[in-house]
Amino acid sequence: MSTASVSVRPGTVLADLLPASRVRDIALVVGGAALTGLAAQIAVPVPGSPVPVTGQTFAALLVGTALGARLGFLSLAVYALAGAAGVPWFANGTSGAFGASFGYVLGMLLAATVVGALARRGADRSVLRTAGAMALGSALIYAVGVPYLALSTGMSFGAAVAAGLTPFLIGDALKAVLAMGLLPAAWKLAGRS
């Protein structure tokens, strides 16, 4: 007994395995934004930090990887703009553009775009490449989120790192391990008919 493989051309992301159409793209963009908003509700407060541990960073990186740079960017843009406009789907059901953690949302927009571009180059096909893409995506989120946290709260940069980066590293490592299993496994499943 043999399994037939689906022919996957270079530059393909998981979303490309679905028949292409404008309706598909809209559904994926809105679905990715909704997934990120839903994951943001998984929030655990961090003592001494105005930023909780959430599932939204994991969702944003998965959305970018699965949809590619263009649709990943659009999905996170919908998430950010709708949340800024009042949709209560940021962490703990909040919204607005000027909270201490909004910089992380902006960082997720950048990270989803970059990991989506990397996924088009096959970064989601193996465990090691997925680990690298997730690490870079997380670093981009912090590169925007931590300075925004410092500016929005008046913290020193060192205090912002202590409150908005250090407590999250173990959780980010666990999220990366989960992605390292999920994404290559999804490609293996997609390769079978």
Buried (B, 14 or more C-beta within 10 A) or exposed (E): EEEEEEEBEEEBBBBBBEEEEEEBBEEBBBEBBBBBBEBBBBBEEBEEBBBBBBBBBBBBBBBBBBBBBBBBBBBBBBBBEBBBEEBBBBBEEBBEBEBBBBBBBBBBBBBBBBBBBBBBEBBBBBBEBBBBBBEBBBBBBBBBBBBBBBEBBEBEEEBBBBBBBEBBEEBBBEBBBEBBEBBBEBBEEBBEE
